[in-house]
Amino acid sequence: MQLKWLEDFLALAQTRSFTRAAELRHVTHPAFGRRIRALEAWAGTPLVAERGGGPVALTPAGENFLENAAQLVQGLGSSREALRNAAGRQARSVSLATGRTLARTLVADWLVRLRPVLGGAEMQVLTRSLQETAHMLERGEVDFSLLYHHPVLAFGLNARQFTHLTLASDRLVPVSRTDARGRAQHAFGGRAPTPYLAYAPTLALGRLVDDHLANNPLAPALARRVECDSPDAHHEYALKGLGVAWLPWSMVHADCRAGRLAVLGDARLEVRFDVRLYRPKRRLGPLAESVWQAFVARG
């Protein structure tokens, strides 16, 4: 039996979807299904009921096994943490889980400011989806998680076990490449829908934009031209004039001020959100506590 099988099973029990669980575990749908079947073979009984048209259901044996699986994963995580402590790893490194866009923008700036605190120590930056980033903190795999915060992006960290600081506010703005005169190549409200660079639905920023457009009476008519799960890629596509993209202001402000990109519409088309740094309430290693105190002092 492999630890990853238990983690797969917990992801499936949480999402009740093979497709979503496979995405969270960063494996293909067929590979994820094989791993669940391998766990059932080890258990000697089906853990997942036959799937119909709705959410995946666990068998009675699967429901009984769920709590044990969670305890096993937590126990192994705690054992690994104890081993890392014994080896002195935590005294020489701090670990942070976050998304790719935040790693490129906010974290890059912070690493410069944190150099006096870190000294010669190592900062481990791991990039994952928003849900997996939160789960890594829950499983004790990292010291901190840096996450987007918005009512649409609920991920359920237990407030009795974790605390947070709001470190930044940002906004998603619709941007278009400019022409030689500095005017936006694309505009809203024309006769034809505006070419649109859409995020994949698995991306946190994509869920923010989709919710905003679906519930905003001023949402423009859009024609999807590209779907991608990388804001960095959308940034490049927008610069090449392929369409309008909703991108973080922290990513595009330099291009907008330089006249390479132009913001379309007004503030009613923007999506505002916060960036929060989460940590366990239990005491961390001395270096991690120093990093936390540096953020507390900054705030």
KEKOLSE-395087 format. One record per residue: residue in three letters; x, y, z of N, C-alpha, C, O, CB in turn. Coordinates in steps of 0.02 Angstrom, whole numbers, plus 50000, padded with zeros to 5 digits. Atoms other than C-alpha are relative to their C-alpha. Glycine has a CB too. Layout:
alaXYZXYZXYZXYZXYZ/...
# end
This chain:
met500424994150000500005000050000500445006250000500945006550037499525000050062/gln499614994050007500675017249953499635006050030499025006450027500175001349926/leu500304994149970500395033750042499595004049950499075006649967500545004550030/lys500364996050050499865042049880499304997249986498855000949967500395000449935/trp500675002950009498405029749867499525002850052498955004550037500034992250004/leu500424997249947497745035950034499845007349986499275009549995500344999450069/glu500124993050016497965054049980499515000649942499105005249941500665003649984/asp500485000150055497055050149818499294998850026498825002250005500194994549948/phe500665001749974495615042349915499705005850039499105007250034500054993850046/leu500244994249963495485057550030499785005549952499275008949964500545002650047/ala500194995050050495445069049878499334998249967498915002549955500545000849947/leu500625002250031494065058449800499415000950049498875003050029500054992749978/ala500534999249950493055058449962499815007350009499235008950022500224997050067/gln500144992849991493215077349973499625002849940499135006449948500665003950011/thr500294996950060492775081549792499394996249974498974999149940500525000349946/arg500535004450028491595066749754500005000249924499484999549892499315002250027/ser499934999850073492255067949576500684997249982501204999750006499925007349973/phe499375002750023493585057249492500395005349961501005005949969499884993849956/thr499664995050042493965071349370500325005450042500905007150032499515003149950/arg499744994649957494165084949502500564997450045501065000850055499445003250042/ala499495002849956495145073549618500644998749962501195000049988499754993550033/ala499405001150041496335068749477500365006549987500985006749988499814996649933/glu499694993550010496635087249443500375002350063500925004950059499475005249979/leu499684997949938497005090649626500644996150013501114998750043499524999150058/arg499435004349987498225076049630500525000349943501034996949946499784992950010/his499544999050056499055081349466500164993549964500744992349947500645003250025/val499925006150040498785064749378499434999749950498935003249957500014993650045/thr500545000850049497755059449228499424996250031499514992650080500264996549937/his500595003549975495995052949254500104992449999499934989250049499395001949957/pro499905007349999496455034949200500494997850054500384992850088500264997749932/ala499515001949948497995034649314499705000550069499834996350112500635004549995/phe500324999349934496965041049460499534994150013499534991350068499615006650003/gly500455005749991495665027449431500374993650016500144989650056499584999049937/arg499605006049986497015014049429500255000050072500274994750104500604999549951/arg499764999649931497695020249595499454998650050499574995450101500325006850013/ile500565001549955495975019749676499854992549998499734989550050499375004149979/arg500115007350004495735001849611500544996250036500414991050066499964997849926/ala499465003349964497444997249680499885000350075500024995450111500685003249982/leu500164999449929496915003749851499444995150019499474992050072499805007250018/glu500555004749986495304993549841500264992850000500044988750040499445000849947/ala499715006850001496314978149795500384998650064500344993150092500484999249939/trp499645000949936497414980949947499514999150057499624995050102500465006150014/ala500505000449947495874983550057499594993649997499324991450047499545006049997/gly500385006150009495044968049986499255001049995498874996250002500144995450056/thr500714998650006493364976549963499915006649963500345010949967499665000450070/pro500124993650034492604990449855499925005750051499585005050102499384999549956/leu500054994049959492785007649932499575005449968499315009850001500695002850015/val500384995150038491895017449796499414996549966499504991449933500455003649947/ala500605003050030490115013549741500015001249925500385005449900499365002950032/glu500074999050071489655011949559499755007149986499295009550018499514994849969/arg500174993250015489545029049482499395000449955499324996749906500595003649968/gly500564998650044487925035449410500105006849968500665008549949499334999850039/gly499944993450030487565052649343500205005550048500375011050028499365001949967/gly499874994949951487885061749505500694999450031501134996250003499474999850054/pro499355000349966489315063849629500184992850019499754988650030500005004550061/val499755006649979490395048849673499794998750072499835003150115500774999649993/ala500205002049932489775039349827500484994650024500724990549985499264997450001/leu499605005249969490805028849947499554994350022498974995450041500405002950059/thr500355005749971490275011549997500015000650076500395004650102500314993249976/pro499954999949927489935008250182500714998650024500945001750072499524994950030/ala499305001349981491685000850191500435006149987500885007650027500284993949961/gly499634994050016492355016450107499905005550052500375008950071499825002549932/glu500134995049948491495027750233500354998350065500625002850098499245000650012/asn499655002149938492205017550377500755001049994501095002750042499854992850016/phe499284999550011493935018050299500235007249997500825008750008500204996449937/leu499814993050011493895036850270500355003050060500875006150053499385004049983/glu499704997149940494265041850450500684997050013501155000650031499544999050061/asn499365003249989495655028950465500525002649951501105003649969499934992549994/ala499534997650051496435034950302500255007050018500845008550011499675000149931/ala499804993249980496425053050363500494999950058500975003750060499385004150018/gln499555000549942497235047950527500684997449980501194999750005499694995650053/leu499375002750024498555037750437500425005449965501025006049978499884994249953/val499644994850036499015052050322500265005450048500835007650043499565003249946/gln499794995049951499055064450466500574997450043501045001050058499415002250043/gly499485002849958500085052650572500664999549964501195000949994499784993250024/leu499385000450038501355049650435500295006949988500905007849990499874996549933/gly499764993150008501445068350404500345002550063500865005850060499445004649980/ser499704997949936501785071350588500674996550011501144999650037499524998450058/ser499375003749992503115057850588500545003049956501125003749977499914992649983/arg499514997050045503955065750438500245006750029500845008350025499715001049930/glu499814993649971503925082750524500484999050058500965002750066499385003850024/ala499555001449944504725075150679500694998149975501195000150005499714994450044/leu499355001950029506085067450572500375006149973500985006849981499914994849945/arg499684994050026506395084050487500275004450057500815007350052499515004049958/asn499774996249942506515092450656500644997050028501125000650044499465000250055/ala499425003549973507745079250716500625001349957501175001849983499864992550005/ala499434999050045508825082050563500215007349997500725009049967499824997549930/gly499834993050000508805100750591499815003749937500035009449926500735000850011/arg500174996850063508035104450422499605006450011499725011449976499604995349956/gln500414994149990506765116650490500395005950027500185011750020499434998350048/ala499584994549976508145126650571500355003649943500595009249952500514997550051/arg499634997250056508895129850399499565001849941499815004349890500534995149977/ser500434998650057507365132050288499305001950023499095000250078499974994049952/val500714998249990505615139250277499644998049936499904999249881499915007750016/ser500365002450060504315131850160499345003949992498995005350041499864992550006/leu500594996150018502915141250072499684996949939500014995749888500195007549987/ala500385002450057501565134349959499555005649974499235009150013499574993850019/thr500404994750030500695146149838499874998349927500074993149902500365006850006/gly500135000950071500075148049660500565002849957500985006549981499345003349982/arg499474997950045501155151149508500025007549991500575010449989499924996649933/thr500004992850011500595169049484500265003750061500655008450053499295002449983/leu499764996849939500885174049665500754998850009501115003250033499614997650061/ala499295001449995502585165449661500405004749956500965006749973500154992749981/arg499654995750048503055176149512499975007350020500445011150005499714999249931/thr500104992949985502405192649580500175001650073500715004050089499295002249984/leu499934998149930502175194849768500604996650033500994999950067499374998450037/val499465003649966503375181249825500685002549977501155003050017499944992449988/ala499364997550026504765187749712500205006450036500795007350053499955001249925/asp499854993949964504635204749796500184998650073500645001650100499415004949997/trp499885001549929504565197249970500684996850012501004998150062499464995550026/leu499365003349991506105186549944500565005050006501055003950043500144995249942/val499504994849995507115202349920499975003250069500495004350101499905005449945/arg500074996749935506405210250078500174995450058500384997750111499295002650008/leu499885004849946506625194350180500734997950007500904994250053499584993949990/arg499315002149997508475192350145500335001350068500714997050091500395003449947/pro499694999049934508995200350311499754994950052500124993050097499865007050026/val500275004949953507845188150404500254993049985500434989350030499235000149999/leu499805006750019508305172750306500754998950007500974993350021499794998649928/gly499285000849997510165176150306500234995049947500104995949888500224997750070/gly499785005150047510955160750228499534994149996499704989049965500684997650019/ala500485005650001509405149750253499654999549933499705004049891499495000950057/glu500345001450063508365142350114499255001350007498954999550058500124992749978/met500734999450004506595147350066499764995249945499954996049887499785007549984/gln500295004750048505665133049982499335002749978498885003650019499944992850031/val500624997550028504295139349867499724994549955500024992749905500115006749959/leu500325005450038503105125949803499355002849970498955005750005499854993850045/thr500594997450033501775130449674499504994449985499684989149958500195003649934/arg500545004850009500115121249670499355003849986499345009949986499934995450063/ser500664996950005498265124349639499805002750069500105000950119499484994949975/leu500204997049937497355134349772499794994750051500014995050109499425004949988/gln500235005249953496515119049849500594995950026500634994650086499494995549967/glu499435004249978498115108749852500475004050045500765001250091500384997349939/thr499604995849956499055123449927499735000150071500114999650119500035007249972/ala500315000249933497815123950071500084993250032500224992750091499255001849995/his499945006849972497885105050091500724998650023500814995150073499794994749948/met499315001049978499785105350102500115003050069500475000250110500495003249949/leu499954997049933499635117150250499654995750051499904994650106499715007250000/glu500385004349954498315105950330500394993750017500364991350074499324998249970/arg499625006249989499435090750309500675001150033501044996450045500094996449935/gly499364998549968500915099650389500604999449955501164998549979500094995550058/glu499455000850047501955098850231500385006549989500945006449964499734997649934/val499674993550008502365117550230499875004350062499415003050101499745003749936/asp500094995449944502565131550357499445005049986499055006650031500655003750014/phe500484994850018501495144150263499664998349934499934994649892500355006849995/ser500345000150065500225145050123499785007149984499485010550025499394995250000/leu500194993450024499975160950023499434999149950499524996049897500605003849967/leu500615001650037498205161049952499615006249981499615011350016499564995350040/tyr500504995050016496975171849859499414999350048499224993850067499774999449926/his500605000349958495485176649967499445003949966499525009849948500135002850070/his500604997150029493755180149895499434995450018499544989350023500075000949920/pro500565004449981492015173749942499894994249952499654988949972499375004050004/val500085005450049491995163349782500494994450011500364988649992500075002749929/leu499465004949994493595154349831500024997150071500504998250108500685003349984/ala500035003049934493075144849987500414993650000500324989349958499264998550021/phe499595006149996494355131750040500004997050070500304991850080500705001449978/gly500175003249938493865128650221500564998450049500534993250082499674994049986/leu499515001249948495425130150328499685001350068499335006350078500635004649991/asn500314999749934494925127250509500295005950040500895006150053500114993450038/ala499774994049965495015143950602500274998450070500635002550098499425005050006/arg499735001849935495385134750765500724997549995501084997450045499564994650032/gln499335002750009496975127450692500475004649962501085004049967499964993449964/phe499594995850044497575140950571499815007450009499245009050023499924997949927/thr500114992949998497765159750572500315003149937500664999749899500315003250064/his499764997050062498175172350436500135007450009499895010650056499494998849944/leu499914992850009498775189650389499795001849929499954998249882500745002150014/thr500144997550067498065199550243500595004549981500705009750011499325004049998/leu499384996750018499645205150155499945004749940500355009149931500534995049986/ala500064995850060499015213049995499284999749975498914995149990500494997849945/ser500625000050038497505217749893500185001049927500655004649911499505005650026/asp499854999650071497455215949706499335000249963498804999749994500444994149976/arg500614999950040496205216949564500154997149931500684998249903499715007049994/leu499975002450069495905208149400499705005349955499135007449966499644993149992/val500244994850046495745220749260500014997449929500464993749910500455006450006/pro500005002150070495245217949078500495004349960500435010549960499295000449970/val499504996250037496705222948967500044997749928499884992049912500694999250033/ser499915001350071497035224048781500665003149977500895008050005499415002849959/arg499424997050032498565227148676499815006749969499235007749949500304995249946/thr500134993550031498725244948611500295000249929500734996349912500305005750044/asp499734999050067499025250848433500545005350001500755007550055499435001949951/ala499454995250005500335263048371499825006850031500275010650051500215001049928/arg500224993749971499295277648436499864999450075499645004250107499395002549965/gly500125001049929499145270148610499294998450018499104998650076500205005950037/arg500695001849988497325265248589499914992550004500284988849971499545003049946/ala500115007249993496655248248639499794997049933499364999649898499464998650053/gln500185003450062496575236148493499304997050004498944996849954500504994549985/his500665002949990495025228048566499595004550046499865008050088500064992850030/ala500444995849960493525236648643499364996150015499194991349981499845006749964/phe500655002949982491885232148727499445004149967499515010149955499904999850077/gly500594996450023490185236448657499955000949925499515004549902499985006450031/gly500054999550072490515234548471499464995549972499094992350009500664998349968/arg500515004150032489425225748345500134992550011499664988650018499965001549926/ala499825007149990490365209348367500274999050070500555003750099500534997849947/pro499715001449934490845200948532500755001050000501085000049950499834992950022/thr499284998649993492575205348596500384993450008500184989250048500135004650061/pro499595006049990493915191748576500244999550072500485004450101500615000049952/tyr499915000949928494175184448749500494994350013500434988949984499324998650035/leu499525005049978495625175048829499764997450068499825000850118500735003050005/ala500335002749941494795163648956500474995650040500904992250012499374996049980/tyr499645004649957495535154649105499664993250001499054992749992500065002850072/ala500285006649988495305136049128499615000150065499825003650112500564994550001/pro500424999849939493945132649259500364997350062500134998650118499374996249990/thr499635002649942495225123649370500415005450035500645004450091500464994449977/leu499584994849972496145139949401499595004650045499025006450028500335004149943/ala500364995849953495655150649551499815006749968499245009049977500435001350062/leu500164993750032495755166749450499444999149949499045003649938500615003049967/gly500535001550048494655158549319499324999850033498835002250004500144993549965/arg500655000249965493295155249447499785007050020499185008550019500064995550063/leu500184993149984493375173449501499715003749940499205007049945500615003750027/val500234996550060493185179949324499334997249977498885000949959500524999649943/asp500635003150023491825167349277499425002350043498885004050017500064992450002/asp500534997849955490805171949431499835007449988499255009349987500194998850074/his500104992950010491045190449400499615001349936499135005249936500685003749997/leu500344999050063490495189549218499294997350002498835000249972500394996749943/ala500675003149998489025178149257499515004250040498915004050028500054993150030/asn500454996449955488335189949391500035007649992499735011350031500164998350071/asn499924992850010488805207049322499555002249942499675000349885500755001849985/pro500444997850055487405215549223500355004149947500095005049892499425004050029/leu499624996150048488725226249138500524995949962500914998649923500355005750036/ala499515004250034489715211349076499945000749924499385000549897499914992650020/pro500034999150073490185213848892499894993449965499984988049994500645003349975/ala500065005950043489835201748751500704997849981501105001749954499565001549936/leu499335002650010491365190648734499984993849955499504989949957500344998350067/ala499935005950042491935177648607500654996550020501204999150009500015001949924/arg499415003649976493115164648682500454998249941500234995349892499794993750039/arg499515001650052494695163048578500534995250025500784991049987500325006449975/val499485004349971495915154548696499784998350071499525002650106500715003450000/glu500085001949929495715144648859500674997250023500954992849991499424994850010/cys499355002149975497275142148964500005000650076499665004850104500585004249969/asp499984999849926497695138649147500605003850026500805002950083500024992950027/ser499414996249979499175150649152499895007449990499855009749933500624997649961/pro500034992750008498995169349187500615002849964500555007649926499925003350067/asp499404997850035500785171349127499924999349925500115003749886500624996150024/ala500115001050071500295164148959499505005149974499605007949920499754992849986/his500494995150021498755175348949500315007049994500125010949950499425000150049/his499654993750004499885190148983500345000749932500295005849899500525000650058/glu499664999850065500915185748830499505000349942499615003949894500444993849992/tyr500504999950054499365182448725499695006949993499575009349937499444994850014/ala500284993250003498655199448771500495004849968500305009049928499815002450071/leu499494995750030500305207848726500054999049925500255003549889500674998750033/lys499985001450072500205199448556499355001849964499285000749904500164992649989/gly500614997750030498465206248527499494994649985499054995649943500165003449939/leu500465005650015497535189548531499315001050031498844997550011500304993650025/gly500654998949969496115196248639500075003750066500615006050084499654993350012/val500024996749935495605203748805500064994750055499754989450051499335004050009/ala499915004549943496165195348967499915003950064500115009750069500704996649998/trp500044997249932495735198749149500634997750036500704991850051499344997850038/leu499365001749970497455199449230500115004050065499845009650071500575001349951/pro499874996349938498075204549404500375006649984500835006849944500424995850048/trp499684993550010498545222949412500744999650019501155003049989499645005450041/ser499305000849980500145217749501500434997249944501044998349943500064995550061/met499645002950056500635208549342500055004849940500555004749905499664993649977/val500034996250063500145221349209500105007550010500105011249960499354998849967/his499984992649990500335238649290500585003249962500505008749935500065001650075/ala499444997150037502055241349211499845000649926500015005649895500634995850011/asp500184999750071501395237149037499485005449987499515008849936499744993249977/cys500514994850009499895248549061500315007050004500135011449965499454999250053/arg499694993549993500965263049119500475001649942500585007349924500385000550066/ala499564999150058502165260148974499615000549934499915001949882500504994349995/gly500414999450060500715260248851499984993849956499734994149900500245005549960/arg500045006250039500915242248793499324996750006499094993549959500554995150023/leu500675002649988499245237248868499555005750023499805010750051500004994250052/ala500494995049976497665247248904499454996450038499234991050018499715004149941/val500555002849962496335243949035499355002149966499265007949947500025002550074/leu500654998750032494575242548962499465001150054499494998250108499814994349953/gly500554999049955492995248749045500205003850062500725007150063499704993450020/asp499864996449938492925255649222500044994950057500074988950046499465005350014/ala499905004349941493055248949399499454994850008499554989850042500035004350063/arg500545004849994491385239949382500154993449965499824988449977499365002949973/leu499805006250034492225227149269500614996750033500844991550010500165001549927/glu499435002949964493655223949392499764995050053499204995350077500415005550032/val500145004949947493725209549516500535001050055501124999850043500014992649973/arg499544998749946494505214049683500064993950046499564990550058499785006350041/phe499895005649955495265201149799500605001550045500995006150031500124993449960/asp499444999349954496495199549943500484994249992500324989049963499755000550074/val499505005349996498065189449966500164998950074500365003650109500655001749959/arg499905001549929498235180750135500554994850010500634990149971499354997450031/leu499495004849980499685171850217499734996150060499564998950111500675003650019/tyr500275004449948499105156950321500564995950033501074994450002499474995249971/arg499535004249962500025147150456499624996250053499064998150070500575004450032/pro500315003349942499625134550593500055004450062500515008450068500324993150012/lys499964996449937499245141650764500534997150047500785000650091499325000050035/arg499475002949960500475129550841500665003549983500735006549930500064992349988/arg499364996750011502255135950859500394996549946500434990449943500405000250065/leu499585002550053503365134050708500735000150022500885001950079499915004149935/gly499294999549985505255132850700500225007250008499875011849986500414996649946/pro499774993149986506285148050753500045004449937499845010249938500684999950034/leu499934996050061506645153650574499325001849972499215007549951500414996349948/ala500684998650026504835151950518499655005150044499305009550018499594993549998/glu500304995149956504275161650671500295007049987499935012049991500114998150074/ser499694993650015505515175450627499715002949935499595008949931500774999249993/val500314997750063504795176250450499305002750015499125008049990499974994349948/trp500684997849983503035177450521500015006850035499625011250019499654994850045/gln499964993649963503535191450641500205005749953499995011449964500514999450057/ala499824994850048504315200950495499385002349962499325008249946500534997449952/phe500624998150034502625200550407499535003650047499195008450027499664993849970/val500424996749950501705205250567500235007350008499825011950009500024996350068/ala499744993349992502855220350588499865004349939499735010349944500764999850014/arg500134996450062502625225150406499275002149995499115007549969500184995749939/gly500704998550005500735224350422499785005450048499195007350050499594993950011/
# end
